[in-house]
Amino acid sequence: MLRINRALYARIVAHARRDHPDEACGVVAGPIGSDRPERFIEMVNAERSPTFYRFDSHEQLKVWREMDDRDEEPVVIYHSHTATEAYPSRTDISYASEPNAHYVLVSTRDPETVEFRSYRILEGQVTEEPVEIVDAD
């Protein structure tokens, strides 16, 4: 189960809506081994595409080094789908390389509805998990 505070949830959704019609992407870091998403890191979609996302390699290296320096790991890796449901594509599955991360997808296909879903992706297997939105600790 992904437990995420309401402010982080709102920032992910706002980023997805703001970057529409392109896919948005980013990370929420947390202390290593804690499974607590805490630090929101909005990233640039290097593809600037409505159907695909890719972290900029230089930005990703910088962010991952910063997480290492802070004893953090990517607790949530998120991106948006602009015209389809919030479910990982074959490409999303093939690129999932963080076994402990929650992979969050937000669909922006309907401006009136928030479709926010979380998955574990391990060795090509996708498992949807419940999302609990909590008030700040």
N, C-alpha and C positions, 0 to 999 in steps of 0.2 A: 504494500500500500504506500502511495505517496501522500505524505502529510506536508502541506505547503501553506505558508501564511497568506492571508488575504492580500496583503500589499504586493508580495512577489507574484502571486497569481494575476493581479491587476496589471502589473508592469509587463508581464509576458503577453497578456491579451492586448494591451495598448500598443506594444511594439509590433505585434502581428497586424493589427488594424492599420497602424501608421505606415507600414511598409507595403501594404496591399496596393497595387496588384502583384508586387513581387513577394516572394517568400522571405520571411524574416527568420533570423536564427540567433542563438545565443546559449549561454550557460548560466546555471546558478551553482556557485561553488559552496562547499561546506567543509567542516573539519573532517579530516581523514577518518574513515570508519564510523562516522556519526549518523549518516543517512539523513542529515538535517540541512536542507537547502537554506542558505543564509545570504550569500552575496551575489546579487544580480549583475551579470556581465553581458550587455548587449553587444552583439558582434555584427560585422558587415557580411552580407551575402555576396561573396566575390563573383557569383554568377549573375547577380541582378536579374533574376529570372522569375516568372510566375509559376514555373513548373519544376524548379530544381534549386537546391541550395548547396553551397560549399563554403566552409570557413576560409577566409584568406589565410594562406599558409604562414605568412609572417606574423599576422595578428594571433593566430592560433598558438604558434610557438611562444610568443610573448605572454599570452594568457596562461598557458600551461606552466611556463616557468614561474610566473607570478604565483600560481596556485601552489607549486612545489615550495617556493620560498615561504609561503604562509601556512604550510602544512595543511593544505586543502586538496580536495579532489572535485571533479565535476559530479555533483549529485544529480543535477537535472541538465539534460541537453535538450533544447527545444528548437522547434521550427514550425512554420505554418504551411498549410496547404491552402491555396487560394480558390480552387474550384472543385475540390473533392473533399470527401470526409476526412476526419482526423484519424487516419490509419496509415501505418508505415508502408511506403512503396517498396518494391523490390530493391531499388537503389538505396533507400533509407536503411533497409535491413542489411544490405551488403556493406554499408559504410559504418555500421554500429560496431565500435571498437572498444567501448568502455563497459566491461561486464557488470560493474556495480551501479551504473547510471540508470536513472529513470529517463526514458525517452518520451518527452511530452510533445504532442502535436496539437495545434490549434487550427481549426478550419475557419477561414474568413469568407467562405462562399456565401454566407447569409449575414448581412450586416446587422440583423436584428437578433441573432442567436449566437451564443458563445458555445462552441463545441471544443472542449478542452479535455483531452484524454491522455493517459499515461500508459507506457508499456515497458516491459523488460525485454531486451533483445539479447539473446545469448546463443552463440553458434547457429545463427540463422533462424532460431525459434522465437516467435513473437508471442508474448503473453500480456494481455491487457490486465491492468491492475486498478483497483479503486483509487479515487482521488478524494482526500479529505482536506477541505479548505478550512483553516483554523484562524482564529484571531491571534494577533501577535502575542508572543510569550511574555 
